[in-house]
């Protein structure tokens, strides 16, 4: 990974040498923009595509490595959101949907809110007889307090 180290060092050096916010922004664009060097380099490394086989492979790998001592959580972006989170739930995982991942509530139908997406995936999972966690159960799994127990 010598090439990765060289790319990292080049752009860290450029960021440190930036004399102004405008210079730093120029470094960011040249390194991380759509045609930036780091962006282009990362594309050559490959990645997991939105294929259900990849999800089942990751689940099998996690089962092998961790047994039952982990939470499988699935999210997906764009048009893959509902099919992937549904499959994740069928595999025993937890799901998350929201406008931050997809603007749609189905093929060609823009979602009006996060609540619409949540209601839709809830209906799908209930039709499959899958259990839906209560808010208290979800907070316990995630180790969070809940809005009524924070000071802001």
Backbone as CSV, one residue per row, in Angstrom:
resi,resn,N_x,N_y,N_z,CA_x,CA_y,CA_z,C_x,C_y,C_z
1,UNK,0.812,-1.191,0.000,0.000,0.000,0.000,0.862,1.263,0.000
2,UNK,2.046,1.147,-0.562,2.941,2.293,-0.636,2.275,3.452,-1.358
3,UNK,1.533,3.160,-2.439,0.877,4.219,-3.193,-0.138,4.952,-2.316
4,UNK,-0.863,4.219,-1.484,-1.835,4.838,-0.583,-1.127,5.770,0.393
5,UNK,0.000,5.323,0.946,0.766,6.165,1.865,1.236,7.440,1.173
6,UNK,1.684,7.325,-0.071,2.152,8.501,-0.816,1.017,9.492,-1.058
7,UNK,-0.143,8.986,-1.437,-1.295,9.856,-1.677,-1.699,10.550,-0.374
8,UNK,-1.767,9.788,0.713,-2.130,10.362,2.019,-1.141,11.461,2.414
9,UNK,0.149,11.165,2.324,1.167,12.132,2.726,1.108,13.397,1.872
10,UNK,0.888,13.233,0.577,0.812,14.383,-0.325,-0.299,15.331,0.102
11,UNK,-1.507,14.785,0.359,-2.649,15.644,0.635,-2.667,16.149,2.070
12,UNK,-2.118,15.395,3.007,-1.972,15.921,4.369,-0.995,17.088,4.366
13,UNK,0.088,16.950,3.604,1.049,18.040,3.477,0.433,19.270,2.840
14,UNK,-0.371,19.067,1.812,-1.030,20.186,1.145,-2.008,20.884,2.089
15,UNK,-2.724,20.109,2.889,-3.675,20.696,3.832,-2.939,21.508,4.899
16,UNK,-1.825,20.980,5.403,-1.051,21.701,6.415,-0.439,22.976,5.852
17,UNK,-0.113,22.961,4.564,0.533,24.121,3.936,-0.459,25.191,3.508
18,UNK,-1.746,24.891,3.555,-2.750,25.862,3.116,-2.669,27.109,3.994
19,UNK,-2.581,28.265,3.352,-2.413,29.525,4.076,-3.735,30.198,4.428
20,UNK,-4.820,29.732,3.828,-6.128,30.352,4.085,-7.213,29.304,3.920
21,UNK,-8.419,29.674,4.319,-9.549,28.764,4.133,-9.804,28.497,2.652
22,UNK,-9.574,29.500,1.825,-9.756,29.324,0.377,-8.750,28.308,-0.158
23,UNK,-7.501,28.396,0.320,-6.482,27.423,-0.093,-6.864,26.017,0.368
24,UNK,-7.349,25.916,1.606,-7.753,24.615,2.142,-8.921,24.037,1.353
25,UNK,-9.856,24.882,0.963,-10.988,24.427,0.148,-10.497,23.910,-1.201
26,UNK,-9.525,24.584,-1.784,-8.963,24.138,-3.061,-8.304,22.765,-2.905
27,UNK,-7.594,22.560,-1.804,-6.982,21.253,-1.526,-8.068,20.192,-1.404
28,UNK,-9.139,20.528,-0.680,-10.239,19.568,-0.499,-10.821,19.155,-1.834
29,UNK,-11.074,20.118,-2.703,-11.669,19.819,-4.009,-10.715,18.973,-4.847
30,UNK,-9.444,19.332,-4.864,-8.471,18.593,-5.673,-8.247,17.173,-5.156
31,UNK,-8.404,16.987,-3.851,-8.186,15.664,-3.273,-9.461,14.833,-3.216
32,UNK,-10.573,15.458,-2.792,-11.787,14.705,-2.476,-12.976,15.011,-3.372
33,UNK,-12.834,15.959,-4.283,-13.933,16.268,-5.188,-14.253,15.084,-6.089
34,UNK,-15.301,15.219,-6.902,-15.717,14.117,-7.783,-14.578,13.590,-8.642
35,UNK,-13.693,14.477,-9.060,-12.554,14.068,-9.884,-11.243,14.165,-9.110
36,UNK,-11.339,14.274,-7.784,-10.161,14.410,-6.935,-9.294,13.164,-6.946
37,UNK,-8.034,13.372,-6.635,-7.074,12.261,-6.676,-7.438,11.147,-5.689
38,UNK,-7.800,11.511,-4.473,-8.161,10.474,-3.491,-9.443,9.764,-3.921
39,UNK,-10.405,10.512,-4.410,-11.654,9.921,-4.896,-11.365,8.908,-6.001
40,UNK,-10.549,9.291,-6.949,-10.220,8.392,-8.057,-9.444,7.179,-7.565
41,UNK,-8.529,7.395,-6.625,-7.753,6.282,-6.078,-8.667,5.279,-5.368
42,UNK,-9.609,5.779,-4.572,-10.508,4.887,-3.839,-11.355,4.048,-4.789
43,UNK,-11.698,4.606,-5.940,-12.483,3.845,-6.915,-11.713,2.642,-7.438
44,UNK,-10.397,2.723,-7.452,-9.600,1.601,-7.952,-9.508,0.473,-6.938
45,UNK,-9.819,0.760,-5.684,-9.697,-0.262,-4.645,-10.854,-1.256,-4.665
46,UNK,-11.920,-0.917,-5.342,-13.079,-1.807,-5.391,-13.950,-1.620,-4.163
47,UNK,-14.999,-2.355,-4.114,-15.923,-2.260,-3.000,-17.046,-3.245,-3.196
48,UNK,-17.934,-3.268,-2.262,-19.077,-4.160,-2.346,-20.202,-3.466,-3.078
49,UNK,-20.668,-4.079,-4.106,-21.792,-3.539,-4.847,-23.096,-3.869,-4.159
50,UNK,-24.187,-3.276,-4.624,-25.498,-3.514,-4.020,-26.099,-4.836,-4.494
51,UNK,-25.458,-5.920,-4.123,-25.928,-7.256,-4.500,-26.323,-8.013,-3.241
52,UNK,-27.450,-8.687,-3.300,-27.906,-9.435,-2.131,-26.915,-10.523,-1.734
53,UNK,-26.171,-11.041,-2.695,-25.162,-12.054,-2.382,-24.102,-11.480,-1.447
54,UNK,-23.757,-10.203,-1.622,-22.781,-9.574,-0.732,-23.307,-9.481,0.688
55,UNK,-24.583,-9.174,0.836,-25.176,-9.093,2.167,-25.172,-10.459,2.842
56,UNK,-25.549,-11.499,2.128,-25.543,-12.832,2.737,-24.120,-13.281,3.060
57,UNK,-23.150,-12.895,2.233,-21.747,-13.226,2.517,-21.278,-12.515,3.788
58,UNK,-21.612,-11.220,3.922,-21.211,-10.486,5.128,-21.852,-11.093,6.370
59,UNK,-23.113,-11.498,6.266,-23.805,-12.117,7.405,-23.131,-13.436,7.768
60,UNK,-22.816,-14.260,6.770,-22.153,-15.538,7.028,-20.773,-15.321,7.662
61,UNK,-20.064,-14.324,7.196,-18.748,-14.014,7.763,-18.882,-13.565,9.211
62,UNK,-19.838,-12.688,9.491,-20.059,-12.232,10.868,-20.453,-13.397,11.764
63,UNK,-21.312,-14.285,11.277,-21.698,-15.471,12.061,-20.468,-16.311,12.402
64,UNK,-19.610,-16.501,11.419,-18.406,-17.315,11.625,-17.461,-16.645,12.631
65,UNK,-17.304,-15.336,12.535,-16.354,-14.628,13.386,-16.886,-14.355,14.784
66,UNK,-18.190,-14.036,14.901,-18.725,-13.572,16.176,-19.782,-14.472,16.786
67,UNK,-20.185,-15.521,16.083,-21.260,-16.368,16.595,-22.539,-15.555,16.709
68,UNK,-23.144,-15.590,17.881,-24.384,-14.829,18.111,-24.106,-13.499,18.824
69,UNK,-22.835,-13.177,19.047,-22.455,-12.026,19.863,-22.273,-10.748,19.046
70,UNK,-23.298,-10.397,18.270,-23.264,-9.150,17.506,-24.674,-8.806,17.051
71,UNK,-24.858,-7.537,16.699,-26.101,-7.089,16.093,-25.838,-6.873,14.610
72,UNK,-26.650,-7.455,13.768,-26.595,-7.182,12.341,-27.520,-6.002,12.076
73,UNK,-26.964,-4.947,11.541,-27.765,-3.778,11.177,-27.564,-3.522,9.695
74,UNK,-28.647,-3.277,9.004,-28.578,-3.101,7.555,-29.219,-1.773,7.176
75,UNK,-28.520,-1.053,6.311,-29.085,0.128,5.678,-28.587,0.129,4.247
76,UNK,-29.280,0.809,3.403,-28.876,0.911,1.998,-29.344,2.243,1.458
77,UNK,-28.677,2.691,0.419,-28.982,4.003,-0.136,-29.788,3.892,-1.427
78,UNK,-30.514,4.969,-1.706,-31.237,5.079,-2.962,-32.271,3.986,-3.149
79,UNK,-32.351,3.516,-4.393,-33.388,2.535,-4.735,-33.183,1.186,-4.065
80,UNK,-32.018,0.999,-3.452,-31.722,-0.274,-2.794,-32.222,-0.323,-1.352
81,UNK,-32.704,0.817,-0.826,-33.047,0.880,0.593,-34.062,-0.188,1.001
82,UNK,-35.243,-0.188,0.435,-36.285,-1.112,0.899,-35.950,-2.581,0.644
83,UNK,-35.457,-2.959,-0.542,-35.113,-4.368,-0.734,-34.014,-4.859,0.220
84,UNK,-33.001,-4.031,0.449,-31.896,-4.470,1.305,-32.284,-4.545,2.765
85,UNK,-33.014,-3.546,3.270,-33.377,-3.628,4.678,-34.384,-4.750,4.910
86,UNK,-35.238,-5.030,3.939,-36.156,-6.163,4.069,-35.364,-7.463,4.157
87,UNK,-34.394,-7.628,3.265,-33.576,-8.838,3.310,-32.786,-8.910,4.610
88,UNK,-32.261,-7.768,5.054,-31.530,-7.751,6.317,-32.394,-8.221,7.470
89,UNK,-33.649,-7.782,7.497,-34.562,-8.214,8.550,-34.845,-9.708,8.451
90,UNK,-35.032,-10.202,7.233,-35.269,-11.641,7.050,-34.072,-12.449,7.561
91,UNK,-32.871,-11.895,7.409,-31.655,-12.556,7.897,-31.477,-12.411,9.409
92,UNK,-32.415,-11.709,10.067,-32.355,-11.559,11.515,-31.758,-10.249,11.975
93,UNK,-31.550,-9.328,11.057,-30.915,-8.063,11.400,-31.889,-6.966,11.770
94,UNK,-31.304,-5.873,12.211,-32.041,-4.659,12.504,-31.954,-3.759,11.282
95,UNK,-32.929,-2.909,11.113,-32.958,-2.077,9.914,-33.088,-0.610,10.283
96,UNK,-32.680,0.219,9.343,-32.842,1.660,9.476,-33.197,2.213,8.111
97,UNK,-34.197,3.069,8.078,-34.555,3.768,6.845,-34.651,5.249,7.166
98,UNK,-34.570,6.063,6.136,-34.726,7.496,6.333,-34.350,8.272,5.099
99,UNK,-34.787,9.507,5.070,-34.536,10.368,3.925,-33.049,10.637,3.722
100,UNK,-32.234,10.451,4.758,-30.806,10.644,4.600,-30.186,9.574,3.690
101,UNK,-30.884,8.463,3.509,-30.385,7.382,2.660,-31.132,7.268,1.333
102,UNK,-32.400,7.618,1.329,-33.197,7.526,0.113,-34.336,8.532,0.175
103,UNK,-34.609,9.149,-0.946,-35.703,10.113,-1.010,-37.020,9.455,-1.389
104,UNK,-37.010,8.146,-1.567,-38.173,7.452,-2.106,-38.861,6.555,-1.083
105,UNK,-40.154,6.348,-1.306,-40.953,5.427,-0.505,-41.470,4.305,-1.391
106,UNK,-40.779,4.046,-2.455,-41.159,3.025,-3.419,-40.728,3.483,-4.799
107,UNK,-40.855,2.607,-5.761,-40.400,2.917,-7.114,-41.108,4.149,-7.668
108,UNK,-40.325,5.197,-7.917,-40.850,6.415,-8.508,-41.705,7.273,-7.602
109,UNK,-41.816,6.925,-6.316,-42.666,7.678,-5.384,-41.794,8.361,-4.340
110,UNK,-41.717,9.692,-4.422,-40.952,10.442,-3.428,-41.607,10.311,-2.061
111,UNK,-40.785,10.083,-1.056,-41.288,10.005,0.312,-41.601,11.410,0.808
112,UNK,-42.641,11.522,1.599,-43.004,12.814,2.168,-42.294,13.069,3.491
113,UNK,-41.788,11.985,4.126,-41.130,12.132,5.432,-40.414,10.832,5.794
114,UNK,-39.568,10.913,6.815,-38.967,9.707,7.378,-40.060,8.788,7.901
115,UNK,-41.066,9.385,8.514,-42.160,8.595,9.085,-42.835,7.731,8.032
116,UNK,-42.980,8.254,6.823,-43.587,7.454,5.749,-42.726,6.232,5.440
117,UNK,-41.409,6.418,5.383,-40.520,5.293,5.106,-40.550,4.279,6.250
118,UNK,-40.552,4.765,7.480,-40.613,3.869,8.641,-41.918,3.080,8.629
119,UNK,-43.030,3.749,8.368,-44.327,3.057,8.327,-44.340,1.997,7.243
120,UNK,-43.736,2.295,6.098,-43.732,1.326,4.995,-42.918,0.089,5.356
121,UNK,-41.707,0.275,5.870,-40.895,-0.902,6.200,-41.532,-1.670,7.360
122,UNK,-42.179,-0.968,8.265,-42.878,-1.658,9.354,-43.986,-2.547,8.797
123,UNK,-44.779,-2.014,7.852,-45.849,-2.819,7.227,-45.266,-4.056,6.538
124,UNK,-44.191,-3.859,5.795,-43.558,-4.977,5.085,-43.113,-6.042,6.073
125,UNK,-42.414,-5.633,7.125,-41.881,-6.598,8.088,-42.986,-7.284,8.878
126,UNK,-44.043,-6.552,9.214,-45.174,-7.173,9.902,-45.872,-8.186,9.006
127,UNK,-45.982,-7.895,7.706,-46.572,-8.857,6.763,-45.739,-10.133,6.680
128,UNK,-44.464,-10.018,6.947,-43.577,-11.184,6.956,-43.512,-11.846,8.332
129,UNK,-44.342,-11.371,9.262,-44.415,-11.877,10.641,-43.096,-11.707,11.389
130,UNK,-42.382,-10.634,11.076,-41.142,-10.337,11.783,-41.438,-9.381,12.930
131,UNK,-40.725,-9.568,14.035,-40.951,-8.765,15.231,-40.324,-7.376,15.080
132,UNK,-41.060,-6.369,15.504,-40.597,-4.991,15.462,-40.210,-4.591,16.883
133,UNK,-39.001,-4.066,17.049,-38.557,-3.618,18.374,-39.350,-2.390,18.798
134,UNK,-39.646,-2.328,20.079,-40.254,-1.121,20.627,-39.168,-0.056,20.740
135,UNK,-39.544,1.210,20.895,-38.507,2.231,21.111,-37.608,1.910,22.304
136,UNK,-38.166,1.403,23.383,-37.363,1.062,24.566,-36.383,-0.073,24.241
137,UNK,-36.847,-1.073,23.496,-35.957,-2.174,23.114,-34.836,-1.680,22.201
138,UNK,-35.174,-0.796,21.267,-34.155,-0.250,20.366,-33.125,0.554,21.160
139,UNK,-33.582,1.379,22.111,-32.639,2.144,22.941,-31.735,1.209,23.739
140,UNK,-32.286,0.126,24.255,-31.474,-0.828,25.021,-30.423,-1.488,24.131
141,UNK,-30.803,-1.867,22.902,-29.841,-2.476,21.977,-28.722,-1.509,21.624
142,UNK,-29.083,-0.243,21.435,-28.111,0.767,21.014,-27.386,1.426,22.185
143,UNK,-27.874,1.179,23.392,-27.249,1.789,24.559,-27.473,3.291,24.633
144,UNK,-28.645,3.750,24.190,-28.959,5.179,24.255,-29.982,5.437,25.352
145,UNK,-30.113,6.693,25.739,-30.954,7.073,26.885,-32.399,7.356,26.506
146,UNK,-32.612,7.951,25.377,-33.945,8.419,25.032,-34.051,9.915,25.315
147,UNK,-34.872,10.591,24.551,-34.992,12.039,24.638,-35.379,12.574,25.997
148,UNK,-36.139,11.800,26.771,-36.581,12.291,28.081,-35.505,12.171,29.152
149,UNK,-34.362,11.552,28.817,-33.288,11.355,29.805,-32.003,12.102,29.471
150,UNK,-32.098,13.122,28.647,-30.918,13.927,28.312,-31.167,15.379,28.718
151,UNK,-30.111,16.126,28.829,-30.226,17.508,29.327,-30.024,18.537,28.225
152,UNK,-30.690,18.366,27.107,-30.622,19.385,26.059,-31.950,19.484,25.351
